[in-house]
Amino acid sequence: MLTNIKGTKILFPSALEPSALCLVPTINIKTNLLRAQQTWRLIMSYNEYKDYSKTQLEIFFQITINLSNIFNASQSNKETKAYIEFQQRIDSLAARTRIAHTNEATRLGLLVSPILIEASIIYNLGLFFEQPVDLPKEETPDLPHQLNGDWDGALTLDVLDFSPPIISVVEVKPNKLSDGLGQCIAEMYATRRKFEQHKAYGIITDGGVWEFLVLENEKVLIHSGNCHISNVTEIIENIGYIAQEFSNT
């Protein structure tokens, strides 16, 4: 009995035939490569939609994409709570990220996660990061790429389980929000199909600017006014508005 570099025990025939010595490691290498390729395809599937234009996305998903005020006008008349101390902490974190080059993972950890955590505590929501959501290819045969992979983040009404309704998916892009449009739409579309929801919200953010979207009745509406990290109250209350919508249904 021998052990390979990954610690896997390999049993050989008592005669230690040369063919057996070569066969098992070769099979292991091929299997590992195949698994790695399959994993890479799964991780990249949603991401494959990031380079498509608005017109192409409309054709792929049979939707229309427009700007609109997706938050009820009455929300602006509601008394709001100022998160003064929390805003100061976020401002401090934002200042730090401006000093150094930051990638997607860093922005998710430093800027996006604290706001999502705060909102999930205030509204008693479930918060999940790097959540895998996969749809079989046969369920979406007309799409150019399979809807598989991990979401940057997701908010749910259930605090403990990743279960419907999924009130919003979250896509983080370090450079341009437009890079996240196709990917976010693909994730919202997957939400509706997999969890049989009539509506799905999405958030695209670079940590500083937050864009809210909704997919309903074959229409994607992008909120006409982006939120900024300098006003965390607006971001948190928009998430609360979405949560309330699902709570009432």
Summary of the structure (lengths in Angstrom):
residues: 249
radius of gyration: 22.2
end to end distance: 60.9
largest distance: 83.5
contacts: 720
relative contact order: 0.15
helix: 47%
strand: 21%
